[in-house]
Amino acid sequence: MNRQLQRLGGEISPGAETRREYFRLPQDLAELARGFRVELPQEHCRDAAVLVFSIECVDRVLDSLPETGERRQFSMAVIALLKGGTVSNDAILSLEIQQWLARLREIIQRRKITLEFCRVTRALLANCEEMRHTRNATSYVDGAAREGRLMVELLLLILGDVATPKFTEFMREVGEPANLGDKLRDARRDFSAGELAINPGLKFHARLAYEMFRRVLPVAFRFSGRGRVLVWGLKSLFVELALVRP
């Protein structure tokens, strides 16, 4: 994966604390796009990688902030910087995250998507906070599904007209189950870290698995004629399940 990032111009250099599962996402995206006969230009691959690692960095910082007020302040700072503004207190804005947000700001300004991108990002950050506090499994599932949809919308904004209608349709349908799979994998870790208010016992895991599979099956049926897409989807699903933490 480091070789692939170097091929994107040598400019993508995630920090040492970047979670390793994020490194495969840009490659997965390019492989998936080819299943829809979409060959992503190098510029779009690079911009998508910046988005992925910016999301990872923001998520990591949010997880490190124990107080609601700190997370709210940080979220407001993220939106302000994406809009090209300044923030008075950058104590919680490390050099790493300022660099990622600056690169992301350049992309959304160049693509003239700043307003819509910030609107979706604001909704994503608010949804994340709601998920952190809820003790209702149904509300959490709804939030996780919404989070998946919103992240896909950010990606589609970055890709713009390169994304064909079928590719866009698939991404919007796969966003929910993919994110639910991520939550299933990380539930115990998130609870231990204080990022999930629901104690994830067997019933909670079963609920997440059910919600994920009931969304996966219609997608698999609808796109079964696309062999490369199906192989990619099954492989990704296997990885998510295989990485479930004990």
Phi, psi and omega in degrees: 000324177299324178296320179295318179296324176295324179292340178278012174119359180073006185263345182273109184223078179301148181288171183295335182274357181298131181291133194295332182295339180285341184291335182274348187295315178300321178293319178299320181297315180296320179294318179296316181300322179297332176295341177252019181058036176248116177260105185292127175300154182303322180299318180289324176298317180295316180295321178295322178295320177299317178300312182301312184284335173292316178300316180299317182293315178299315181298319181294318179293316178303318181295336182274352183261112186282338187258140179302318180298321179295318180293322178296316179298317180296316180299319178296322179294321178301311180297318181299317181290324177295329179280353180094011180272188178237162178235144185282331183235107181253027180297331181258008178251095180293165177300322181301311184287327176297323180292316179296316181294325177295319179291321178293321178299319179299321181294311185289331175289318180297323181270359177058047181235018188302311185297312181291322180297316179292325177297313180293319180297319178298317178295322180295316180294319178294320179296321179300318180293320178297318179297324182296328187262336187293144175247012181254122185298321180296317178296322180294316178299315178300319179294319179295320177295317179296319178300316178299317179296317183293321178295322176297320180297322176298316180296316181295327175297320180293319183286330177061223185289349178295328180284119179285163180304317180293318178297316178299316179300315181297314182299320180292329180278332184271346183300317182295303182297327179297317181287325175297323176297321178296318179293323177299316180296321190259004190304311183294318178297316181297320179294316180297328181274359180079019181262356179224125183276346182267127176290113190278081176278192183300319181297318180294316178298319179297322179295316179297317180297317179299313182296326178291311185291327180290341174269330181290317188300314177298324179294316179298321180292315184293326184250023183296338180285350180258094187303314183296320179296316181296317179299315179299316182296315180295320179296315180296319179296319178299318179298316180300315182289322182292335183266008177302127184278138179289000000 
